[in-house]
Amino acid sequence: MADYFALKNAVEKGTLPPVVYVYGEEPYLVSDAVQAIKKAVLTRAPDFNFTELDGKEAPDKIVPAADMLPMMADRRLVYVRKADEIKGDGPIDRLLAYVERPAPTTVLLLAAQSFDARTKLSKALQKAGAVFQCAQMKRHDLESFVSRRLKEEGTSVASEVYDVLFDAYGQDLSQWLLAIERMSLYAGPGARIEAEVAEALVFRTRTESIFALTDALLAGKTARVLALSEELLAQKEAPLAMVGLCARQIRQLLILREAMDRGEPVRDHVRTAGIPPFAADKYIASAKQTTLETLKRAQKKLADADFRLKSSPLGDGATWFHALWEVMAA
């Protein structure tokens, strides 16, 4: 099984296999790979040579679309979303036969979130060298990836900027790139991005927004919670990421509250809790206004919300607002 970089290399070298299955937990890389393949394949008459299908809703249309000949071009592209949701013996058997003998003038691109290596179809795809995983990058790879992008644009960053990005967004590449874009616009073309810019535009803004939301949650201020949630969603914050950030701040408050209850100097625990110095006073004040029991209940509700966001058939937005309500009612 190959990775995102192997797929991009195949695209650039013109050695793309006739069937490609791209998947992974890093949606930005999946999307980027799909766009790169579209650009490489659809060089002529793209309107006539591109078909996009949903694997869950139209599995019977995949092979007939792939068997079509290109019009006024050398190749056509059939792009199938939700390929991991293709069901039914008929569609799977036809797709299995197609993978073993693909049309030479078609690139069949299957995109998905997951890959079940146990099925006959999956084994055939692996045998054909068609499977490419877009895994979430580790910090070193994230820095290298973003650094290459910035170099192409003629922009450089201080090494501390990566510390800010990792603290704020973890391993979420799409959030790293959005933040870098905002910082580049602020700094200007060709300018070097310093840590102060990153802290002002990313860490402080995001941390304070999530802190305000967490504070409102613990205080049961419904109108404030809804207003802040809608504002964060409008800023493209993912509900799952917001749950994680709120849970992190609850854990930080728990460390401070436990220190208070033990009669220990609370400021001695600010660094242990991973609280940035500029936010220490706010966190201490918030910890004083709540109880250990309230924080533990909120922590449990947020853990439940995290599970539901990863498994619920409901939309992320509905699950997110339901979680907020449960935390306030705890």
Summary of the structure (lengths in Angstrom):
residues: 330
radius of gyration: 24.0
end to end distance: 45.7
largest distance: 78.6
contacts: 1017
relative contact order: 0.08
helix: 63%
strand: 10%
